[in-house]
Amino acid sequence: MNSSKGAASPGGSSPGTKNPTAPQHTEGFLIRKLRRLPNWGLFLLIAVLYTVVLLGMDYFTGEILEPGRIAFTVVTGIALSAFILWFVKWQRARERRKPAGWPTATNFRTALSSGELPEGARAEQWLPELLKAIRHERLMAWLGMLVFIGFAGLGVFLIIDNPDHPWFWVAATVFFTVVAAWYPIWTPRRRKKMQDLIAQLPDQEA
């Protein structure tokens, strides 16, 4: 008995094979660069970004950057960076215990960015995950936009509340406004990629 969902069309391709008629998706420039960073480079990047953002917020909102505050922020950034790298390694170790083609978080991200299912992908494993992700993306297209609009509104309030040092919150408000405008454009594109992956799933015999 054939599955009614996720069946590949006659001109489709099996998972792991290139289909010249299927749309190809490529990772963005920034994502490619981040993936190529060694662990120590990623560690430093996270720690530096955290420290710069936190201390920058203090500086541009008129706070005095005392040595104790700077040291605490640096140590916290290092600890956060170490935890993130540990978590990523732990997650990858768990994923390596899964069979090839399993819809792990890494395989899912790679499939979305490349537009191709991994070798050995099975419809009964991937179809529920893709359908769940599509439902989530439909919700987040508007909910995510509203969240970032709320953050932008909070930024406006903080600008008014601190008129002597508004620049950090001006930048934050612009950032959140741009993300809020981009969100309902970005999520349909992700849904389309997921639908393209569903079209690649083969029929499964019951």
N, C-alpha and C positions, 0 to 999 in steps of 0.2 A: 504494500500500500504506500503510495507516494505521499510525502508531506505536501500540504497545500500551500505552505509558506516557505519562502526561501528557495524555491526550486529555481535552478539556473535555466535561463532561456536557451534555445537551441544554439544560438551563437555565442553563449557564455563560455567561461573558462573554468577549469577546476582550480581549487585553491593552490596557491604556490606557483601557478604558471602565468606567464605574461599574456595578456589579451590585448592586441593592438587597438581593438575597438573600444576598450574600456577607458574611462577618463583616468589619467595618471595624476596623483597628487604628490607634491614634493614638500619636504619640510622647509620652513622658513630659514633664512640665513642665520638668525640668532640661535634657533634651536640646533642647527647643525654644528655651530661653533661650540655651544654648551656641551653637546654630546661628545665632542672630541677632546674636551678638557680632561687632563689627568685628575685623579682624586685630590691631589694636593692643590691643584689650581682651582678646582671647584670649592674646596675647603676655604681657601683664601678669599675667593670671590664672595661667598656667602658671608663670611665674617666681616669683610671690608664693607660690603653693601649695608649690612645691618648697622655697623658702627657709624658709617657716614650718614645714613638716614636718621638715626636716633640723635646723634650729636648735631646734625644739621637742623633738625626740628627744634632742638633746644636753642641753638644759636640764633636762628631766624625768628624765634618767638620771644627773644629778649632774655633768655635764661643765661645765667653766669656759668661758664664751663669750668667748674672746679676740677682739680686733678683727681679727686676721689670719684667724681661722677664719670670722668673720662675713662678711668681705669675700670670701673664697674661695667661700663658699656662695652669696652673692649673684651673683657673676660666673658661677659654674657654672650657677645657675638661669637667668640670662639667656642663656647659651650653649645650654643645653638647649631653652629656649623657642624661640630662633631656629632651631635645627635642626629642631624639630618642625614649625614653620610652613613652613620651606623644603621639608621632605619632603611635607607636605600639598599645597603648591602644585605640586611636581614630579609627584606622583601625579595631581592633577587635570588637569595639562597632558597627561599621557599618556592619561588617560581621554577627553579631548576629541578625541583623534585616532581613537578608536574610533567605529564606526557607532552611530547612535541605537538605543537598545534593547539594547545589548550588556550582558552581565552584569558590568559593572565593580563595583569595591568600593562606589562611591558609589551606583550604581543598585541594588545588592543591598541595602544598608542602607535606602535609601529605600523599596524595595518591601516589606521586612519591616516597617518602621514604619507605612507607609500601608495595607498589605494589597492593593496594586494593582501589577501589573506595569507597566513603562514602555511608552510607545507604541513599537511596532515590535519588541517582544520576540518571539523565535523559539524554538520548542520545542527545536530541535537545539542551541541555544546555552545556554538556561537550564536545561533538564532535567538534564544532567550536573552542572552546578554545584549545583543544588538537592539532588540526590541525594547528592552528595559532602558537602555541608554537613549534611544530615540524619544521615549516618553519623558525621560528626565530633561532632555534638551528642549522639548516643547514647553515644559514648565519654566525652565530657567531662561528661556528667551525673553520672557516678560518679568519674571520674578527677579532675575539677576539685574535687569535694567532698573527696576524699582529700587533695589538695594543700593545701587550706585548713585541713583538720583538722590536717595536719602543721605548718602555720604556727602554728595555735592552740596546739598542743603545744609548739612552740619558744617561744612567748610565755610559757607557764606556766613553762618551764625558766628563762627569763630573769628572770621575777618572783622565783622562788626564789633565783636566783643574785645578784640585786641587791635585797635586801629594803629597803634604805634609800631607794631611789628606784624604786619599782615602777610608778608611775602611767602612764607612757607604754606600758609593756608590758601593763598591765591593759587600757588602751584598745585596743591592737592585738589582744590576745587576744579581747576581746569582738567587735571588728570581724570578725576571721577566722572566729570561731564563727558569727556571723550569716550571713556569706557562704557558709560551708559548708552551713548549714541551708537557705539560699535556693537554692543551686545546683541540686539535683535538682527543685526546683519551677519554676525559671526556664527551664531547658533544654527540658523538654517543651512549654512554651508557645511557645518559638521554633520547635520542630519542627512544631507545629501550624500556625504561620504559614507555614512553608515548604510544608507539604502543601496549604494553601489556595492558595498561588501555583501549585503544580503543577496543581491542578484548573482553573486559568484558562488553561493552555497550550492552544492550538488543535491539532487534528489537522494533521500535516504530510504532504503527499503526497510519496512517494518519487520 
